[in-house]
Amino acid sequence: MKMLDVLVARWRDYQANVAGLREIEACGPEMVAQMAADLGMTQSELEEVVSHGAGADKLMTRMIAAFGLNAEELERTDPAVIRDMSILCSRCETKGRCVHELDAGTAAEHAGEFCPNANTFALFVEETVKH
């Protein structure tokens, strides 16, 4: 049954990605450019995030917690860094491993092997320990 759950989740992510791209395509180029600018990214970055990022926000929030960090605090104190991390997370090719490690409770321990944001999470942890 676990494999079926994984396949259903992947199908839902795929559908969300397609729906997101359709929404972007339905907006005019000026609106897409404005949305990208408001988010502090290029238009192509926005399109890439929309096309590959389904579920990435939830995974990143879980990963932040796995490192013992507070997502709301980080968003308040370092919004630009969190935005950049979100972009990396949405582009990540190892979301399946991320889910597996998060579910197993080993994500922080093994993040350096698969997570493009592992070093940044470690730096945030270091900063937290110093204060």
N, C-alpha and C positions, 0 to 999 in steps of 0.2 A: 504494500500500500504506500510505503514511503516514496518509491520511485514514481508512482502515479501523482502524488502530491507535488513532487519536483517538476514533473512534466506540465502539470496544470499551472503551477506558478510561472514557469518559463513561458507558457502560452499567454498567460495574462500579461506578463511583462512585454512580450512581443506586441500584443494588441495595444497596450498602452503606448508603446513607442510609435506604432503606426498612427494611432489617433493623435499623438502629439505632433507628428510631422504634418498631418493633414491640417491641424489647427494653425500651425506656422504657415503652411502654404496658403491657407485661406486669408491670412493677413496680407496687406500690401507690403511691398518692400520697405517703404518708409517706416511702417509700424514695427516690422521685424527689426530694422536697424535701431529704432528707438528703444525697443525692449532690450536688445543686446547692450546698447549703451547704458541703459538704466541698471543693468546687471553687471556692468563693468567688463564686458567681454565683446569679442568681435561677433559679427553675424554668423560666420562659419562655426565659431565655438558654440554659440547658442544652438544652431542646428544640430551639431554633433551631440551636445548634451541631451537635447530632446530625443534624438534618434537612438541613443544608447543608454540613456540614464534612468530608465524605469526602475524604481526601487532603490536607486543609489542613495537617496537621501535617508532612507530608513537604515540602510547598511552603515552609512557613515555615523549616524546617531548611535547605533549599537556599538560601533567600533570605538567611538569616543568614550562611551560608558565602559567598555571593556578595558580601556586604559585608565579607568578611574577618574575621568575628567568630566566636567560639567558642560554640556553642549550649550546651554543658554548663556553661561558665563563666557565661554569662548566666542560665541556669536556677538556678545556685547563688547568684549574687549579687543577682539581681533577679527572684525567682519571681513576684511579683505583677504586675510589668510584663509579663513573658513570658506569663502567663496572660491578661492583658487583650489583648495582641497576638494571642494564639491565637484569642481570641473574634472579634476584628476579621477575622483571616485566614479563619476559617471562614465568616463572613458575606459575604466578598468576592464581588462579582459579576464580577470579572475574572480568575478562575483560569486561563482559557485563555490570556490574554495573559501571565500570570505564567509559565506553563509555557513558552510560546514564548520569552520573554525569558531565562528561566533556561537553556533549551536552547541559545540563541544566545550566551550569555555576556554579555548586555547588561543583565541585570536591575538591577544596582546603578545603572548609568548612567541608566536610564529609569524607575526605580521611582517617582519623583515624579509620573509621568504616570498611574500606575494602582494603586499599592500603598497601602492605607490605613495601613500601618505605615512608610512610607518615612521620615517625619520622625524617628520613634523610632529606626530603624536608623541614620540619620545622626547622631543624638545619641550613640548608643552608640559609633559610630566616633570621634566627637569626644573622648569620654571616654577611649577607648583610646589615642588619640594623645597626650592630656595626660599620661597615666601612662606 
